[in-house]
Amino acid sequence: MEHEIEEKYQIGQPASWIDLTSDEELLSRIVETDFSQQQYDDGRDFCYFLKKVQYTDDTQNAEYNLMAYSIQQPGTLDFASVNEYVLYPAEHIVFHRISVLRDGQLIDKLPDTRFKVLDHENQSVDGVINSSKKVNVSIKDVRLYDIIIVEDTRVLTFTDKDFLRKACFKYIWFSPDVYWGYGSYSFDLINKRSQPMVYKKLYFRDTMGELMPVEQGQIAAGETFSLRFENYLNAVDVNREVFPFIDFATDQSYEQLMELVYPHYEAALKTKSLQDYATDLVAKLDALGDDIEGKIQLAIEYVQNNVRYIYNEEEMHGHKPQDPWVTYEFKQGDCKAKTVLLKTALAYLGVESEIVLVNYNADFYLRQYLPSLFNFNHVILKVLNNGEEHFVDATYRDEYGTLENRSFISFLNYLSLNPTSTIQQREGYKYPNFAIFDDVLFDVTNDVGKLSIKTTYRYSRANAMRRYFKNTNKKAVVDNTNNFVFGCLDLVDNELSNDKREIFKDANVQIVSDDKINNVFVTEYTTIINNPYYITGNGRKYLKYYDSAVVKQQLRDYVQKDVSFWQSFDSEKYRVTIRCDKPIEQHDETTNKQMNVDYELFKYSLKKKVNKFEAVADIEFIPLSNVEVAVADIPSLREKYSGVGKSAYGLGVAIAKPSFLDSLKSWFNK
């Protein structure tokens, strides 16, 4: 334990590349000003100064912080008293100073600080291997209205596993937290590497809040990049704007970076042939004869479902993939290992594929970042078959269907692993079939409604519904569907509406069919509803079925000023039939509302047929999916979707007012 503690944290002086700050200098910089008082008046704490230094050379990366801030709020007291630092296996932290300024006296709190080194490992059973440690720092007797000073350096020393960190530097500076007001803020990046690096400043704004042009520059070996702010408040609108950031990276192109990692993948792919180590898999593939689509499906599903996915955070950026025969023998591996094995299996079938790097979460920024392999955090496979490109994630599970019927993975940017690679972008995508088709029949006789919804799911929707039915209690499935249908029918809330089982009698959901080859999953919901009408204040009766999922609310609420809108919707089809033993008002505006939108980003049609006792609505939504919609084009797209939201996403029929003769007949029948 003592050895472990010494490894993960130390108490000592800052490194030689830091200009030392004396106690006297600290005290001279902790002074109250009109600016600091304004922060207190606004109910926030104040940071008197924050000094950050990022240092890098060919043996280590290090980050130095010196900060003095007030403790005016109870939440800040909690943060100041107990903190944790998560450290990589090759990383340690050095504490130089922990002090408080109380009633004008500077008190050294290092003797009152308790350090604990804890395992940061709680997901290994789920396949996430994280060898990091965390240092828990607890400072005794920190009080409200103290000013706390913390000075430390995190050091990451490169090991043999860090060949990529040795060769490439990557760091992103983000503008400071919007909570704090800063008396002074300084940032320095010291480049002591043997190679130059470049920087790129993005999303900085002028005093009017307008975006400034992107600024780029170079930091030669031995030089320092610096930022300085005085009396600083970060003015970024966190709900609408991107935090200003600066991307720093070694001055290399993607082609140069490929020279570092491509040979490792190439070597793994050439170790052994599939026949040498996967005889049972080869036999299963051969047994399918000339069914190449079935063979591709078998290979994908074998790797996805039979090889356990293990995410090893320590080695994620190493880009030295495990040999495929090792992955096959041990039946486990990370995304690199599983993807290499799948590529090997497809190569045996004569199917062309290539390994690609992606980052689903930072997809929008990949084209804006400087070239770096650290921009990516995941490896998948691009498969070329029958002239079409398909992207397959070998880490997925419980996915089914031939290649063209599998889940579509939505992302834009990727980097292929080949010697001449650079960032590539995918084209927009249109589903070859409808991902969902709801066939709704609402039949009302003698004021009792019989409702059936037969739903056909394809692609990712089929896979998701299989998992849903497998993992969800049958009663919960029925209850969830009841809640959804309650909204579609626009039923009026009453004392029974909290328990939908009292409204929807004999409700049932069943699986009609499950085709795992074509990836088609069909379900049917049936129920009986007493008093199914929507009744207005003046007594008019309506029967309705409006599925609000058809309306894309994401765009209505989208207010981001800097980031394009990512459109990745499924193709959808709905047929809604309403039958009634009472005559339908055939000239009602709502009943007859139709729509046809032929827009470059989506096509939408609502067609209706209405007669005396039946109305049918056919709805088709065919979007151009997997596309970025520029900020300037969002208002036009929002307007088009808004039109769909104005009663054009379902069917509502008005029941005709009874004639005098009908009323007379009704009175005599009582």
VOMARTI-651143 format. One record per residue (C-alpha): x, y, z. Coordinates in steps of 0.001 Angstrom, whole numbers, padded with zeros to 6 digits, always signed. Layout:
BEGIN
XYZ;...
This chain:
BEGIN
+000000+000000+000000;+002796+002434+000845;+004446+001756-002514;+001127+002335-004262;+000610+005623-002426;+004071+006821-003376;+003340+005941-006984;+000014+007760-007251;+000630+010914-005253;+003529+012813-003758;+004082+016007-001826;+006852+018150-003231;+007990+021231-005085;+006858+022192-008603;+009022+021154-011528;+011759+023394-012893;+009551+024595-015769;+007262+026383-013259;+008010+029854-011924;+007650+029491-008159;+005086+031629-006335;+005988+032736-002816;+003501+033140+000033;+004024+036896-000103;+003152+036993-003788;+000055+034881-003134;-001194+037303-000498;-000548+040288-002726;-002788+038778-005421;-005687+037964-003085;-007296+041385-002877;-010901+042486-003018;-011972+044687-005928;-015187+046079-007354;-015137+043106-009746;-014836+040521-006949;-017577+042244-004955;-019858+042107-007988;-019449+038306-008108;-020412+038028-004447;-023409+040291-005021;-024474+037993-007866;-024374+034974-005533;-021304+033257-006945;-017844+032560-005625;-014754+034304-006888;-011489+032920-008183;-008741+035411-007377;-006345+033764-009789;-005998+030569-011771;-002674+029645-013294;-002624+026626-015630;+000441+025269-017396;+000409+022343-019814;+003905+020931-020306;+004979+018258-022756;+008241+016712-023857;+009235+013394-025413;+008949+011532-022092;+005901+012991-020343;+002812+015182-020333;+002166+017287-017225;-000507+019736-016126;+000153+022331-013419;-002608+024226-011584;-002441+027009-009007;-005797+028372-007864;-007125+030578-005079;-010872+030885-004659;-013450+031980-002105;-015837+029704-000230;-019018+031705+000051;-021481+028943-000825;-022124+025593+000948;-021712+023748-002342;-018270+025250-002801;-017388+024199+000751;-018215+020584-000132;-016055+020768-003245;-013161+022412-001415;-013194+019988+001523;-013258+016702-000393;-012066+016167-003926;-010996+013250-006097;-008469+012958-008906;-008772+010051-011359;-005352+009008-012635;-004242+006779-015494;-001968+003830-014617;+001146+005727-015699;-000013+008982-014111;+000649+010454-010666;-000107+013745-008948;+002212+015967-006918;+000666+018310-004339;+002748+021413-003800;+000496+023538-001642;-002864+023264+000114;-003582+026333+002244;-006416+028548+003427;-006474+032273+004022;-008603+032889+007121;-008952+036250+008862;-005848+037507+007088;-003732+034528+008171;-002297+032005+005681;-002667+028505+007165;-000855+025481+005753;-003448+022673+005437;-001185+019946+004093;-000740+018518+007625;-004552+018480+007930;-005079+016722+004592;-005827+013034+004334;-005008+011197+001105;-006541+007892+000049;-005675+005882-003060;-008697+003919-004297;-009379+001602-007179;-011358+003291-009915;-012740-000069-011063;-016421-000876-010882;-017437-002166-014286;-015087-005070-015015;-017955-007522-014769;-019554-005634-017689;-016419-005881-019793;-015012-002425-018977;-011462-002797-017743;-010218+000392-016160;-006884+000188-014412;-007059+003787-013230;-006780+004822-009610;-008322+007762-007866;-006761+009867-005159;-009302+011017-002605;-008253+014265-000903;-010025+015264+002315;-009026+018522+004032;-009937+018907+007696;-011594+022067+009015;-012298+024069+005869;-014837+026776+006690;-017264+029044+004957;-015641+032381+004041;-012185+030812+003865;-010114+031392+000755;-008518+028134-000343;-005283+027826-002305;-004450+024576-004105;-001308+023954-006157;-000614+020621-007849;+000817+018931-010953;-000495+015820-012702;+002268+013941-014514;+001783+011243-017149;+005059+009432-017779;+005149+007506-021052;+005556+003742-020911;+006121+001212-023675;+002340+001016-024168;+002249+004747-024854;+004010+004633-028211;+001295+006850-029687;+001490+009423-026874;+005241+009531-027326;+004910+010232-031030;+001842+012503-030951;+000589+015245-028679;-003082+016177-028334;-004618+018633-025892;-007827+020676-025955;-008074+023849-023884;-011622+024916-023019;-012601+028371-021841;-013011+028539-018046;-016142+027573-016140;-018982+030089-016482;-019725+029922-012735;-016600+031668-011606;-015483+035228-011992;-011682+035348-012361;-009481+038138-011086;-006727+036810-013315;-006476+033747-015511;-003334+032528-017238;-002666+029526-019450;+000654+028436-020933;+001451+025480-023143;+005162+024681-023085;+006353+022624-026043;+009601+020880-025111;+009114+018115-027655;+011504+017604-030524;+008678+018301-032982;+006677+021470-033592;+002972+021555-032849;+000082+023546-034210;-002938+025136-032596;-006418+026084-033769;-008711+028533-031931;-012406+027930-032478;-015672+029503-031304;-014137+032622-029805;-016432+035671-029910;-015984+039388-030145;-017519+041907-027735;-020767+041809-029724;-021040+038051-029291;-020294+037307-032948;-018056+034389-033871;-014504+035406-034718;-012615+033801-037615;-010770+030600-036814;-007167+031322-035870;-004342+028871-036516;-000654+028962-035743;+002455+026943-034942;+004387+026410-031706;+007966+025507-032492;+009959+023116-030321;+011034+025026-027200;+008366+027728-027571;+005369+028560-025340;+001796+029480-026212;+000148+031869-023717;-003293+033246-022850;-004004+035978-020310;-007322+037344-018954;-007972+039942-016259;-011305+040456-014454;-012735+037731-016636;-016241+036300-016941;-016881+033643-019554;-019748+035092-021569;-020607+031931-023500;-024327+031091-023575;-024053+027449-022551;-027538+026584-023866;-026980+027999-027346;-023258+028345-027959;-020185+026136-028036;-017551+026823-025404;-014514+028480-026996;-011682+025987-027283;-008166+025659-028627;-007032+022428-030226;-003323+021630-029868;-001666+018775-031742;+001661+017631-033122;+002124+019082-036602;+001305+015959-038614;-001091+015051-041401;-003381+012029-041249;-001213+010379-043893;+001808+010736-041582;-000188+009458-038612;-001221+006375-040581;+002441+005423-040864;+002423+004954-037070;-000536+002597-036761;-001334+001016-040116;+001554-001497-039931;+000190-002862-036624;-003226-003610-038129;-001647-005042-041253;+000537-007362-039148;-002456-008574-037114;-004415-009364-040270;-001561-011455-041652;-000770-013595-038595;-002775-016719-039424;-005493-017640-041895;-009022-018166-040585;-008847-021872-041505;-005906-022364-039140;-007674-021313-035939;-011451-021108-036547;-012276-024493-038015;-015795-024622-036519;-016670-021139-037835;-015260-022012-041260;-017360-025191-041309;-020522-023230-040535;-019732-020714-043263;-018974-023430-045825;-022225-025233-044989;-024199-022287-046402;-022929-023038-049907;-023528-020184-052370;-025631-018104-049971;-023163-015231-049685;-025671-012937-047907;-026322-015641-045327;-022582-016155-044865;-022003-012442-044261;-024831-012416-041729;-023406-015453-039955;-019907-013946-039770;-021167-010637-038369;-023474-012203-035809;-020839-014708-034723;-018329-011963-033882;-020957-009709-032331;-022633-012326-030147;-019976-014964-029454;-016974-012750-028715;-017295-010729-025536;-016610-007043-025857;-013999-005799-023404;-013227-002110-023335;-009727-001594-021984;-009396+002113-021363;-005657+001912-020757;-004972+000403-024175;-007764+002057-026157;-005493+004555-027876;-002630+002111-028369;-003747+000996-031836;-001907-002284-031528;-004787-004702-032145;-004899-008159-030661;-004215-010934-033181;-007507-012352-034486;-006608-015929-033537;-006162-014792-029919;-009538-013031-030021;-011144-016179-031419;-009482-018521-028923;-010310-016454-025820;-013654-015213-027179;-013074-011669-025965;-011481-008448-027145;-011893-004693-027517;-013340-002940-030566;-010050-003222-032449;-009782-006931-031770;-013376-007734-032697;-013219-005631-035857;-009994-007282-037023;-011515-010720-036456;-014635-009780-038423;-012554-008403-041271;-010605-011672-041358;-013829-013702-041536;-015217-011532-044356;-011920-011785-046229;-012305-015580-046135;-015663-015075-047886;-014101-012803-050492;-015999-009765-049198;-014126-006469-049340;-013971-004388-046148;-011827-001800-044421;-011277-000820-040805;-012329+002737-039965;-011934+005029-036962;-014962+006957-035664;-016098+009027-032711;-019889+008945-032451;-019991+011505-029634;-017688+014086-031239;-018695+013440-034838;-019543+017088-035547;-016074+018272-034490;-013930+015717-036334;-013541+017927-039405;-012722+020920-037231;-010073+019250-035082;-006448+019228-036100;-005283+015848-037447;-004803+013448-034544;-005521+009797-033886;-006696+010872-030425;-009748+012433-032110;-011186+008934-032441;-012340+006545-029738;-013850+003623-031618;-013104+001194-034442;-015732-000288-036776;-015810-001989-040179;-016846-000597-043543;-018151-003442-045724;-018461-003167-049504;-021050-005506-050993;-023006-005363-054261;-021780-001841-054893;-023111-000574-051541;-021294+000634-048420;-022399-000742-045061;-020913+000118-041669;-020881-002654-039075;-020045-002209-035394;-018575-005493-034159;-019266-004517-030533;-023064-004526-031009;-025083-007477-029710;-028483-008982-030503;-028453-007528-034009;-029959-009515-036872;-030584-009530-040590;-028715-009760-043845;-026352-006887-044487;-028850-004535-046141;-031433-005199-043409;-029266-004571-040357;-029242-001501-038147;-028071+001673-039810;-025353+003402-037761;-025771+007160-037892;-022560+009223-038109;-020897+011422-040700;-017100+011465-040423;-014614+008618-040387;-010975+007818-041051;-010118+004677-042990;-007064+002735-041911;-004962+002860-045042;-001625+004514-045875;-003138+007472-047784;-006113+008101-045530;-007759+011381-044643;-011122+012328-043120;-014044+011103-045218;-017750+011930-045089;-020726+009757-045825;-023549+010678-048153;-027113+011195-046967;-029100+007999-046590;-032616+006916-047527;-033990+003712-046071;-034894+001177-048765;-038057+000319-046833;-040108+001755-043988;-038486+001216-040600;-041941+001223-039017;-045405+000613-040476;-048403+001021-038191;-051690-000352-039510;-054357+001051-037176;-058020+000026-037207;-060398+001864-034841;-063907+000409-035152;-066663+001976-033026;-070111+000385-032712;-072755+001212-030103;-070288+003602-028413;-067730+000817-027886;-064439+000989-029730;-062313-001918-030855;-058752-000889-031570;-056019-002933-033229;-052539-001730-034143;-050423-004071-036226;-046848-002787-036380;-044061-003950-038668;-040547-003019-037515;-037378-003164-039619;-033672-002335-039227;-032675-000948-035815;-036315-000700-034763;-036733-004461-035179;-033637-005155-033089;-034738-002684-030421;-038229-004192-030166;-036832-007725-029856;-034721-006574-026943;-037675-004690-025457;-039949-007728-025504;-037173-009971-024196;-036279-007696-021294;-039672-006240-020331;-042467-007803-018331;-045565-008548-020455;-047806-006460-018198;-045393-003546-018458;-045421-003826-022254;-049226-003622-022226;-049255-000737-019733;-046705+001239-021752;-048696+000713-024927;-051903+001746-023148;-050278+005010-022082;-049095+005659-025617;-052517+004900-027138;-054277+007113-024570;-052363+010062-025992;-053020+009044-029607;-056786+008873-029050;-056794+012259-027316;-059039+010888-024601;-060082+013322-021883;-058501+012914-018460;-060875+011654-015819;-060767+009858-012497;-059841+006625-014317;-057063+008022-016501;-054339+007290-013953;-055048+003588-014335;-055240+002948-018056;-056241-000672-017417;-059672+000673-016443;-059974+002432-019797;-058451-000178-022116;-060275-003462-021524;-058776-006817-022473;-055665-005036-023788;-053068-007362-025231;-049793-007110-027137;-048422-010122-028950;-045574-010929-031294;-047083-011906-034651;-043856-012907-036400;-040092-012574-036125;-037953-012915-039252;-034296-012673-038221;-032998-013048-041791;-034878-010088-043263;-034917-008477-039799;-038673-007953-039705;-040460-007970-036349;-044266-007721-036266;-046464-007069-033219;-050187-006488-032710;-051977-004558-029980;-055710-005033-029404;-058089-003517-026878;-061707-002500-026238;-062571+001068-025199;-065858+002209-023728;-066893+005782-024520;-064086+006310-027043;-065196+009772-028212;-063475+013085-027733;-066309+015466-026823;-065928+019230-027180;-067444+021834-024907;-070411+022288-027236;-071093+018555-027312;-069562+017697-030710;-068131+014178-030892;-064858+013221-032545;-062914+010016-033003;-059179+010580-033220;-055907+008792-033714;-052876+011083-033822;-049402+009647-033256;-047253+012536-032014;-044092+010528-032753;-044656+011496-036383;-043975+015120-035448;-040235+015711-035008;-040205+017846-031881;-036402+017813-031678;-036186+020532-034299;-038889+022704-032743;-036833+023001-029552;-033421+023286-031265;-031804+026622-030381;-028089+025895-030852;-026441+028787-032719;-023152+027114-033625;-023832+023449-034281;-025707+022122-037283;-028843+020044-036744;-028224+016338-037227;-031131+014767-039097;-031196+011016-038712;-034831+009937-038763;-036266+006616-039905;-038665+006212-042811;-042164+005741-041422;-045557+004664-042761;-048935+004786-041040;-052388+003706-042147;-055189+004805-039839;-058726+003520-040444;-061661+004757-038384;-065047+003081-038793;-068215+004122-036986;-071881+003158-036908;-072727+006868-036746;-072370+008987-039894;-069157+010984-040329;-069269+014693-041137;-067629+014362-044562;-067118+018090-045082;-065371+018750-041764;-062088+020617-042285;-060131+018494-039778;-061492+015264-041189;-060428+016154-044734;-057078+017823-044002;-054389+016475-046333;-050767+017381-046996;-047966+016811-049445;-044418+018050-048750;-041706+017490-051350;-038647+019007-049730;-035000+018207-050296;-034597+016963-046714;-037808+014972-046427;-040940+013942-048264;-044205+013756-046380;-047672+012868-047563;-051035+012561-045846;-053797+011240-048067;-057355+010554-046932;-060450+008819-048173;-063643+009663-046330;-067152+008278-046776;-070243+008143-044604;-069082+005508-042138;-065334+005115-042739;-062253+007309-043060;-058758+006154-044017;-055526+008148-043708;-052263+007026-045349;-049146+008753-044035;-045638+008371-045430;-042538+010086-044078;-039352+009595-046123;-036448+011659-044771;-032977+012148-046134;-031209+010718-043115;-027669+010981-041793;-027249+014592-042930;-026108+017829-041337;-028524+020715-041661;-026612+023988-041570;-027697+026503-038934;-028828+028888-041690;-031144+026217-043139;-032786+025230-039841;-035609+027855-039940;-036795+026556-043319;-036701+022939-042130;-038447+023862-038872;-041234+025562-040828;-041788+022436-042930;-042012+020181-039869;-044253+022716-038140;-046765+022261-040961;-046886+018540-040224;-047575+019312-036588;-050757+021221-037420;-053135+018224-037354;-051413+016561-040304;-050029+013563-038437;-053075+011352-038002;-056799+011147-038488;-059688+012797-036671;-063293+012504-037763;-066241+014570-036637;-069439+012679-035985;-072297+014313-037882;-074976+015975-035783;-078082+013780-035758;-080896+014990-037996;-084386+015701-036613;-085552+012326-037917;-082606+010525-036307;-083325+012270-032992;-086965+011259-033227;-086035+007631-033897;-083606+007697-030981;-086331+009047-028668;-088804+006308-029677;-086151+003593-029193;-085585+004570-025572;
